Amino acid sequence: MSETTDTGRLKRAIQQMPEDVARDLDGRGLRDAYDARPTCQRNDYLAWIGRAKRAPTREKRISQMLAELEAGDVYMKMAWGGDML
């Protein structure tokens, strides 16, 4: 799993990739898009998904992450580009 790349600079706990999220990324062909995001974004997505208290909320958050990765220029409903780091 790719969530451990460049983790030395993260101040928050490192999140492990849940199996269902990994399956969704691979199933939609978005693993490369996920891996291309900065470590902090990948970690934040997983923490945000993990904090959902109800299954419908969790599914909505996973769907949002997948849609943003598919769009390529959005992160947490904000404009984003790889050159904005």
ChimeraX commands (.cxc) that place a marker at each C-alpha (Angstrom):
marker #1 position 0.00,0.00,0.00 radius 0.5
marker #1 position 1.20,3.46,-0.79 radius 0.5
marker #1 position 0.13,5.45,2.27 radius 0.5
marker #1 position 3.59,5.27,3.86 radius 0.5
marker #1 position 5.48,7.27,1.22 radius 0.5
marker #1 position 7.26,10.35,2.68 radius 0.5
marker #1 position 5.51,9.99,6.05 radius 0.5
marker #1 position 8.41,11.39,8.04 radius 0.5
marker #1 position 7.05,14.93,7.62 radius 0.5
marker #1 position 3.46,14.17,8.70 radius 0.5
marker #1 position 2.46,15.35,12.15 radius 0.5
marker #1 position -0.81,13.36,12.26 radius 0.5
marker #1 position -1.18,9.63,12.78 radius 0.5
marker #1 position -0.59,7.61,9.61 radius 0.5
marker #1 position -3.82,6.03,8.39 radius 0.5
marker #1 position -3.92,2.49,7.03 radius 0.5
marker #1 position -5.80,1.94,3.79 radius 0.5
marker #1 position -9.06,0.03,4.43 radius 0.5
marker #1 position -9.56,-2.94,2.11 radius 0.5
marker #1 position -12.81,-1.60,0.66 radius 0.5
marker #1 position -11.21,1.74,-0.22 radius 0.5
marker #1 position -8.30,-0.08,-1.89 radius 0.5
marker #1 position -10.78,-2.19,-3.89 radius 0.5
marker #1 position -12.70,0.93,-4.93 radius 0.5
marker #1 position -9.53,2.71,-6.05 radius 0.5
marker #1 position -8.35,-0.30,-8.03 radius 0.5
marker #1 position -11.81,-1.06,-9.41 radius 0.5
marker #1 position -12.22,2.47,-10.75 radius 0.5
marker #1 position -8.66,2.62,-12.07 radius 0.5
marker #1 position -7.79,5.49,-9.72 radius 0.5
marker #1 position -4.87,4.00,-7.79 radius 0.5
marker #1 position -2.31,5.97,-9.81 radius 0.5
marker #1 position -4.25,9.21,-9.25 radius 0.5
marker #1 position -4.36,8.45,-5.51 radius 0.5
marker #1 position -0.66,7.60,-5.39 radius 0.5
marker #1 position 0.20,10.84,-7.23 radius 0.5
marker #1 position -1.36,12.94,-4.46 radius 0.5
marker #1 position 0.86,14.27,-1.67 radius 0.5
marker #1 position 1.15,12.03,1.39 radius 0.5
marker #1 position -0.74,14.54,3.53 radius 0.5
marker #1 position -3.74,14.47,1.18 radius 0.5
marker #1 position -3.82,10.68,1.04 radius 0.5
marker #1 position -3.60,10.50,4.82 radius 0.5
marker #1 position -6.28,13.19,5.28 radius 0.5
marker #1 position -8.68,11.40,2.94 radius 0.5
marker #1 position -8.31,8.14,4.85 radius 0.5
marker #1 position -8.67,9.83,8.26 radius 0.5
marker #1 position -11.76,11.73,7.08 radius 0.5
marker #1 position -13.34,8.53,5.77 radius 0.5
marker #1 position -12.42,6.73,9.00 radius 0.5
marker #1 position -14.08,9.38,11.19 radius 0.5
marker #1 position -17.50,8.77,9.66 radius 0.5
marker #1 position -19.84,7.44,12.33 radius 0.5
marker #1 position -22.49,6.02,10.00 radius 0.5
marker #1 position -22.10,3.78,6.96 radius 0.5
marker #1 position -23.97,6.17,4.60 radius 0.5
marker #1 position -21.63,9.00,5.60 radius 0.5
marker #1 position -18.59,6.80,5.03 radius 0.5
marker #1 position -19.85,5.77,1.59 radius 0.5
marker #1 position -20.54,9.41,0.68 radius 0.5
marker #1 position -16.99,10.36,1.69 radius 0.5
marker #1 position -15.47,7.52,-0.31 radius 0.5
marker #1 position -17.55,8.57,-3.33 radius 0.5
marker #1 position -16.38,12.18,-2.95 radius 0.5
marker #1 position -12.73,11.10,-2.77 radius 0.5
marker #1 position -13.11,8.93,-5.87 radius 0.5
marker #1 position -14.87,11.71,-7.79 radius 0.5
marker #1 position -12.17,14.21,-6.82 radius 0.5
marker #1 position -9.42,11.84,-7.89 radius 0.5
marker #1 position -11.22,11.24,-11.16 radius 0.5
marker #1 position -11.55,15.00,-11.76 radius 0.5
marker #1 position -7.90,15.46,-10.87 radius 0.5
marker #1 position -8.14,19.13,-9.94 radius 0.5
marker #1 position -10.14,19.00,-6.70 radius 0.5
marker #1 position -9.22,18.19,-3.11 radius 0.5
marker #1 position -11.86,18.32,-0.36 radius 0.5
marker #1 position -14.13,20.41,-2.62 radius 0.5
marker #1 position -11.36,22.96,-3.24 radius 0.5
marker #1 position -9.48,23.67,-6.44 radius 0.5
marker #1 position -6.18,21.81,-6.46 radius 0.5
marker #1 position -3.37,21.15,-8.89 radius 0.5
marker #1 position -0.16,19.21,-8.56 radius 0.5
marker #1 position 1.78,22.41,-9.22 radius 0.5
marker #1 position 0.13,24.09,-6.21 radius 0.5
marker #1 position 2.37,22.27,-3.69 radius 0.5
marker link #1:1,2 radius 0.2
marker link #1:2,3 radius 0.2
marker link #1:3,4 radius 0.2
marker link #1:4,5 radius 0.2
marker link #1:5,6 radius 0.2
marker link #1:6,7 radius 0.2
marker link #1:7,8 radius 0.2
marker link #1:8,9 radius 0.2
marker link #1:9,10 radius 0.2
marker link #1:10,11 radius 0.2
marker link #1:11,12 radius 0.2
marker link #1:12,13 radius 0.2
marker link #1:13,14 radius 0.2
marker link #1:14,15 radius 0.2
marker link #1:15,16 radius 0.2
marker link #1:16,17 radius 0.2
marker link #1:17,18 radius 0.2
marker link #1:18,19 radius 0.2
marker link #1:19,20 radius 0.2
marker link #1:20,21 radius 0.2
marker link #1:21,22 radius 0.2
marker link #1:22,23 radius 0.2
marker link #1:23,24 radius 0.2
marker link #1:24,25 radius 0.2
marker link #1:25,26 radius 0.2
marker link #1:26,27 radius 0.2
marker link #1:27,28 radius 0.2
marker link #1:28,29 radius 0.2
marker link #1:29,30 radius 0.2
marker link #1:30,31 radius 0.2
marker link #1:31,32 radius 0.2
marker link #1:32,33 radius 0.2
marker link #1:33,34 radius 0.2
marker link #1:34,35 radius 0.2
marker link #1:35,36 radius 0.2
marker link #1:36,37 radius 0.2
marker link #1:37,38 radius 0.2
marker link #1:38,39 radius 0.2
marker link #1:39,40 radius 0.2
marker link #1:40,41 radius 0.2
marker link #1:41,42 radius 0.2
marker link #1:42,43 radius 0.2
marker link #1:43,44 radius 0.2
marker link #1:44,45 radius 0.2
marker link #1:45,46 radius 0.2
marker link #1:46,47 radius 0.2
marker link #1:47,48 radius 0.2
marker link #1:48,49 radius 0.2
marker link #1:49,50 radius 0.2
marker link #1:50,51 radius 0.2
marker link #1:51,52 radius 0.2
marker link #1:52,53 radius 0.2
marker link #1:53,54 radius 0.2
marker link #1:54,55 radius 0.2
marker link #1:55,56 radius 0.2
marker link #1:56,57 radius 0.2
marker link #1:57,58 radius 0.2
marker link #1:58,59 radius 0.2
marker link #1:59,60 radius 0.2
marker link #1:60,61 radius 0.2
marker link #1:61,62 radius 0.2
marker link #1:62,63 radius 0.2
marker link #1:63,64 radius 0.2
marker link #1:64,65 radius 0.2
marker link #1:65,66 radius 0.2
marker link #1:66,67 radius 0.2
marker link #1:67,68 radius 0.2
marker link #1:68,69 radius 0.2
marker link #1:69,70 radius 0.2
marker link #1:70,71 radius 0.2
marker link #1:71,72 radius 0.2
marker link #1:72,73 radius 0.2
marker link #1:73,74 radius 0.2
marker link #1:74,75 radius 0.2
marker link #1:75,76 radius 0.2
marker link #1:76,77 radius 0.2
marker link #1:77,78 radius 0.2
marker link #1:78,79 radius 0.2
marker link #1:79,80 radius 0.2
marker link #1:80,81 radius 0.2
marker link #1:81,82 radius 0.2
marker link #1:82,83 radius 0.2
marker link #1:83,84 radius 0.2
marker link #1:84,85 radius 0.2
view
